Amino acid sequence: RLGEHGENFLALDGKEYAIDETMTVIADDNGVLGLGGVMGGESTGCTPETTNVFIECACFDFLRTAKTGRKTGINSDARYRFERGVDPAFVMPGLEMATRLVLEMCGGAASEVMLAGNIPQAEHVVLFPPSEVARLTGMEATPEDCERILTALGFSVAKSDPWQVTAPSWRPDIGGKADLVEEIARIIGFEHLPTQMLPQRAAVETPKLTLSQDRRRLARRALAAHGLLEVVTWSFMDARAAALFCPQTENDGEGWLKAQGLILANPISSDLAAMRPSILPNLAAALQRNADHGRNDLALFEVAPIYLGDAPDAQANVAAGARRSNPPRHWQGAAAPADAFVAKADALVALEAAGAPIASLQASADAPSWYHPGRSGVLRLGPKVLAHFGELHPGVLKAMDVDGPVHGFEVFLDAIPTPKKKPTKTRPALNASELLALTRDFAFVVDEDVAAAVLLKAVRGADKKLITGVRLFDVYRGKGVGDGKKSLAVEVTIQPQDKTLTDEEIEAIATRIVAQATKATGGVLRG
């Protein structure tokens, strides 16, 4: 019978399970004795003192058995067989075989067989013209060969036009004539499949990869060269972990997953029940598994799709990485552990390899909720978000049972703008000046909330032709600067092009640098 809500039973594994109305149970007047097709109960288990045995041979519904196994989390031999479908015609022969074995090995006497219900009739007839073998595979098989092979495999063949082939009861996987063609081809041998060269479409080779494929390839190579190890994880993940990485995490992440159609109707496992909205949870889980085996200093990445809905255009290509940093001790001093800036550098490596205009990117501190506030950021090109980076939120890691800190990044390859087509594929001439470059240092006192990126952009724009590099090399807070202020020191590289610059020209560039920095940041040159 079906179970009833509120019933419980103690299984053979020593655990107690709750029963509901969707489960098939084996019961008597006193209550549930076992879960049909999954596991028996402890109260009816055999012991060394058992003398009377009740043998049951049943045919349980495979879908109901699979759902019961997922709900309870029980993995047993019975569930493995029943949820994949068993031969219904073997119910009575199986009972007789089990009874005979008991009598031969243990002795005793058997009672009469009691049959409850009707044995399902699994007869399935497929209309099959033998010519289908040649049409679908190109293999030549005579009608006599087809009949011989099918008969040897347990099929019944009635020759008519077309043939009526009855599948044996133990082959529920046979659904149509293509399945019969596969069986015949398998026995003949796939090595006899005919081969044919594809026609050449053009004399001149054309690009084999699309822009999206090329970006994935280049990002993958760049991250591997940067020292990260590539992994391949499931496109599925635990729904509870996926809910932590949804746009609506703070409100109702699981509700968002359901609304977007990302919850699987028939998952292969209870911990793989949702399509991933981010690659970071799988990478964080992989880092934890390695840490559990003693590998605490590791950097992983994956270039793969994420899913923000069930529509074709809701799939996005992402290059994501995560670091768990625990540098080994060294007599010269241990290396610095990873932080948000290391994650930013990883993201920039992938972006540059994929063709993003690195010099034009802007950084902001409004990363999604699964990142640590104040230790994360976003890389933008105008309104477009190209990447997230930073330390993962401790609350998110705790919910996933992952030890922190973990630093990660997500690069959205599809958001990178398509590069303008060049008039020619010939590389431009090398524009290398024979004159030595010179550097000048500037220190500006700015408000505490002014981002260094704003200052760097302003200095770089003072003379785009001669200024070839701007680098922040010092941040100072303390005596001589004032409360709510900080000092940002930058090194500016000036590259003369066709002549050596005079002192007046260098001074003019310095004046423009100070003016641009003051206008953009409101700061002053530090004395």
N, C-alpha and C positions, 0 to 999 in steps of 0.2 A: 504494500500500500504506500501512498504518499505520506510524508511526515506531517506533523502538526506543529504549529508555532508554539514554542515553550518546552518542547521535549528535549531531553538530553540523553546521551549514552556514553559509557566508558568503553573506548576502543581497545583493540589488542596492543596498541602502542603505549598504553597507560595514560592516555590523555582523554579528557572529557570534551565532547563536541556538542554544540547547539544545533538542533534540527529545525528546519523550516518546511513550509508546504511545497517547496520545489524539489525536495529530495526523495528518492525511492528508498524506503527502509524495509528491513526484515524485522517483523515484530510478532509478539504473541500477546496474550491478554494482559501481561504484566508490564509491557512497554517495548521500547526499541531494543532489538538485539544486534543490529548491524546496519551498515550503510550498503545498499545494494550495489554491487560492482565496484566497491571501493575498499571497505575493510569491515571485518567482523567485530563483535563485542567481546570484552574480557570475560563476561559472565558465562558465555557459551564456548569459551576456548577449551582446547584439549590440555590435559595434564597427564602425568605418568599414571594416575589412577583411573583415567577414563576407560570405560568398557563399552558404552553404548554411543554410537556415532550416527548422526543424522547427516546424510550426504545430499546436498542441494546442487543441482545443475540448472542454471538459469540463463536467460538471454535478456540482459538489461539494455535499455535505451542508451545509445552511445553519447548522445548530446546531453541528456540529463546526468549521466555519469561524469562527463567532463566538467559540467557546471558544478556538480557537487564536490568534485575533487578540488576545483579552484577555490570554492568558497571555504572549504575546510583546510586547504593547504596540505592534504594528505597525498603523498606519492607512494603508491603501492603497486605491486605486480598486477593485481586485479584491475586497478584503475588503468594502468598502461595498456592492458589488453582490451578492456571493454570500451574505453573511450575511442579506440581506433576501429571498433567493430569486430565482432566474432562471428563465426559460421553458425547461423541459427539452426541449420540442419544437423549440427553435431550435438544438440542438447541431449537427445536420448542415447546415441552411441557413446557420448562422453560419460553419462551417468553409468551406463553398463560397464564401461572400461574401468572407471574408478572403483566401482563395486567389486569387480573381479580382482583388481589389485589388492584391495583390502582382504578379501577372502583368501587369496593366495599367500599373502605375507603375514596376516594376523589370525586367520581362521574366523570362526563365528558363523552366524547365519544372517542372511539378508531378508528383509521384508519385501512386500510387494511394492511396485513403483506407483507413486501417486503423482498425477499430472494436473497442474493447475494452469488454466489459461490455454491458449492455442499457440503452437509453434509458428512463428512468422514464415510465410512463404516468400522466399527471396528470389524466385525465378524471374529472370530478366532476359527478354528476347531482343536481340539487336539485328536489324536488317543490314546485311553485309554483302555487297557485290565484290567478288574477288579482284576485280579490276582496280579497286581502291588502293591496293598495295602499290601498283605501278604509278598511279596518279599522285599519291602523297609522298612516296619515297624514291621513285625512279628505279626501284629494284624489280627485277623480273622474277615472279613467283607463279608457278602454274597452279590451277585450281586444286590439283591433287596434293601439291605441297601445302597449300593453305589448309586443306581439310585435315591432312596428317598432323600438322603442327597444332591446330586448334583442338583436335581430338586428344592428342597427347597431353595437352594442358588442362584437360577436364571439361572442355566445352562440348556441347551437343550441336551437331550441324545437321540442319534439314535443308536439302538442296531444292531451291525453288528460284524464282527470279524476282528479287534478289534472295540470297541465302538467308535463312532464319537461324541465327546462332544463339543458343541459350547459354548464358554464363553460369558457371558453377556457383553454388551458394557461398563459397568462401572467397569469392571475388566481387565484393561490393564496389570496387574501384572501376569496374567496367561500365562506362556510361554510353558509349556510342561506337560507331564503326572505326573512328580514328584510334580508339584503344585497342581494337583487334588488329589493326595494321601495325601498331607498335609492338604487340606481342609477336606477330609473325616476323617483323624485321629484327626483333631482338634474338629470336632463335636462329634465323638465317645468318645473322652477324652484321653489326653495324659497319664492319670493315668492308662490306660489299656495297655500301652506299656509293652511288656514282659521284664523281667529282667533276666540276666544271669551272674553268677560269672565268672571272668576271670580265666583261668587255672593258677595254680602255676608253675612258670618256673623253680624254683630251691628250694631245701630245705633250703639252706643257703642264708640269705639275702645279696643282693649285693648293692653297692652304688646306690642311687636313683638320685643323682645330678651329672651333669658333672662338670668338673673343672671350666668352665665359670659360670655356675649357682651357684656353691659354692662361687666363688669370689664375685659375686654380693650380695649374701646373707650376707657374712661376712662383706663386705664393708658397707652395709646398716645398719647392727647392730652396727658396730663400730662408724659410724657417728652419729647415733641416741644416742648412749651412750655418745658421745662427746658433746652433747647439741644442735645439729642441728635438725630441724624439717623436716620430710620427706614430700615431695609434689609429686604429679603426674600431669604433664603438657602434652599438646598436642605434638605429634610428628610432627605437622605442625606449621608453624609460618608465620608472615608477611615477604614477600620477601625482603622488604627494610631493615628490621632488620637482616634477615639472611645474606644479602650481606655484612653487617659489620663484620661478623664472618667467612668469607671465607678466604682460603689461598691467594686469589688474591684480597683482599679488597682494597689495595692501587691502584690497576689498574682498575679492572672491576669486582666487586663482583657479580653483577647480571648476567653478562655474564658468569662467572664461574658456577653459579647455573644452567643456561640454558644448558651450555655445558655438565654438569654432569647429566642432566636429573632430577634435583631436583625441577623444577617448575611443579606444578600440572596442568593437562589439564582441570580438572573439580573440582575445590576446593569447599568445603562446605561453605566457606566464603572468602571474599576478603582479610581479615587479617589472613587467614590460607592457603596461596597460595603456600608455599614452604615447603619441608621437611627440618628439622632442621639440620644444620651442626654443631651445638653446643647447649648444654642445657642452657648455661649461659644467653642468651637473655630472655628465658622464666622465669628463676629464677629472673632476674633483674626486669622484668615486674611484677612478683608476689610480689616482695619487694615493688615496687612503689604502687601497689594496696593496700597493707597493710598500707603503710605510709599515703596514702590518707584517710584511716580510723583511723588514729591516732596511728598505731603500728610502731614506728620508730626504735626499737631495736630488730632486728629479724635475725635469721640465718636459711636458708633453704638449703635442698639438695635433689638430685634426682639421682637414679641409673637406667639408661635406655640407649637405643641405640641412636647413632647419625648416620647421613647419609652423606657420602662423594661422593656418586654416586648412580646410579640406578642398579648396579650389586649386586648380593648377597654378594660378598666378600667386598663390599664397606660400609658395616654396622659395626660399632664398639661399644662395650660396654664401657660406661663411667660413672664414679661416679663424679658428679659435685656439687658444693655448692657455695652459695653466702651469704655475710653478709652485712647488713646495720646497722651500729653501732651508737647508741646514748644512752650510759649508763645513768641510772637515777641518780639524785643527792643523796648524802649520807653524813651523818654528819662526817664520817671518810674520806670522799673524794670519788669522783666518780671513778669507775673502768676505766682503760685505754681503749680507743676505739680500734676497730679492725684495723689492718694494714696488710702489706704484710706478716709479719712473722706469724700472726695468720692464714692467709690463707695457708701458708706453713705448719703450724702445722696440719691444717685440712687435707691437702693432704697426709701428712705422716701417719696420723691415718688410712686413707683408704688404703694406700699402704701397711702398715704393716699388717693390717687385711687380705688383699688379698694375702699375702705371698711374697711380694717384699723384697729383701735383703736391708734393710734400711741402714745398715752400709756401703754398697758399692756404694751408690748413690752419684752423683756429681751434684752440683748446678751451674747454669750459668744464665746470665742476658739477654738472647736472646729470651724473650717471644714473642708471636705473636703480631701483630699490634693492636689488640683490648685490650691489656693491657697497663698500663701506663709505659712508659720507665723510668727505674731507680727505679721503685717501683713494680717490678715483677721479675719472674724468671722461670727457667725450671729445672726439676729434671730428670737426665739422669742416665742410666746404660750403660756405654760405649756409643755407637752411638744411642742407643734406647732412645726415649723420653717417659718417664713414666708419667709425669704430668706437667701442667702449673699452676702457681699461681700468685697472686698479685692484685693490684688495677686496676679496669677496666678503660680504657682510658676516660677522661672527654668528649672528642669529640664524642665517641661512645654513652655514656650515654645521651648526649644532643640530638643526632640524634634520640634516642629512647624515648625522653621526660621522662627520669628517673633522679631523683635528686640524686647526689652523695654525698660523695664517696661510692662506692660499691666494696667490696673485694671478690674475688672468686677464685676457683680452678677447674681444670679438671684433673681427674686421668684416664688414658687409661688402663683399666683392661686387655684388650687383649694383650697389649705390655709387660706385666710382664712375665718373662721367666718361663717356666714350671719347677717346682721343680723336682730334681732328686728323683727317686723312692728309698725308703728306703728298705733295705733287710727284715726288720721286722716292724710291727706296734707297737711293745712294746716300751714304752718310755724308754730312756736311764736313767742310774742311776744319781741321783742328785749329781752334783759336787760342793759341798759347802765347802769352806775352814773354818776350825775352828779358823784360825788366823785373827787378826784384820787387816783391810785395813788401809793404810796410804795415805795421800794426800800431794802433793807438788804444789806450785804455781810458774808459770813462766810468765814473761812479755817480749815480743819481740817487738822491734821497726822495722817496715817494711814499705815498700812504700805504699802510699795511695791506689794504685790500686790492691794491693794483697788481695785476698779474704780470709776471716777467715777460710773457709772450707779447703783451701790448708794447712794452718797451723795445723788445727785439725787433718787432715789425716796424716800429717808428724809425729806429736807427737804420734799419736796412733800406727804408724808403728815402733816406736823405739823399742818396746818390746811387741809383740802381746800376749805373754803368761802372763806377769805380769801386764801390763797396761790394766785395765778393764773399764776405763772411762776417757774421756777428755771433759771438759766443758769450753766454753768461758764465762767469767764473767765480763769482763770490756773492753771497748774501749775508749782510751784517745787520744785527739788531743789538742795540745796547747804548753804552755811553757815547755821547756826542751826536747821536742821531735823533733822539727825542721819542717821547711816547707816541705810539700809534704810527710810527714811521719805520722804514727799513731802507737799507742802502743796497742797491743793485749795481754790481760792477760788470761791465761788458768789455770784451776785446773786439775791436773792429779791424778787419783786414782790408786794406786798400791796395788794389792792384792797378798800377799805371798801365796804360795800353800802348801808346805810340811814342811817349816821351817821359822823361823823368819829371816828376812833379816838383814845383818850387815850394819854398816854405809858405808863400802866400796862398798858393792853391791848396796846400794841405790844411792851412789854418781856415780857409773858407769852407772846406768840407767839414772840419770839426765844428765850426759855427753852425752849419746847417744841421749837423747831428744833434747838437744841444738844443737848437730851436725846435726840431721835430720831436725830440723826446719830451721837452717841456710842454709842448702843445698836446701831445697824446696822453701824457700821464699826470700832468700838473706838478711834476717834480722839479727839483733844482739840482744843478751840478754840485756835487759834494766838494767842499773846499779842503 
